[in-house]
Amino acid sequence: MKITLMRTAAALAVAALLPISSPAAAEPKNAAPRVLPIDAAVAALQTADESRAGYSRTAFKHWTSGDNTADGCNTRQEVLLAEATIAPEVGPRCAIAGGVWFSYYDEVTVEGARGLDIDHMVPLAEAWDSK
């Protein structure tokens, strides 16, 4: 089910990036988004040469303060809390202790947050190249 939801979300995200054709441009702005099967959405993407000109990793913050700045959790900690299969203990300033996570990519169970790297699904440099 999670894969189906991810494919649906991906199709919606890709559909949102597609250029609007002239018939669609005539639709009212509050019209429902166009949903395509993932293969059709990917096939409709425009392509262009990549360029890393102007990219600097230091231009991007390492971890932001997260969705709720009052709880003291940064984005990494929020992802760890959201993805835990057994919730960790959360201490002052969102210190995470214990917990268990499952990696869908290599089917490994990881105990303790220090054994995990949280990163972008698309590396920043690749996203920059593809802008």
Beta strands, then each sheet from edge to edge (+ up, - down):
strand 1: 89-90
strand 2: 96-97
strand 3: 100-103
strand 4: 108-111
sheet 1: 1+ 2-
sheet 2: 3+ 4-
end
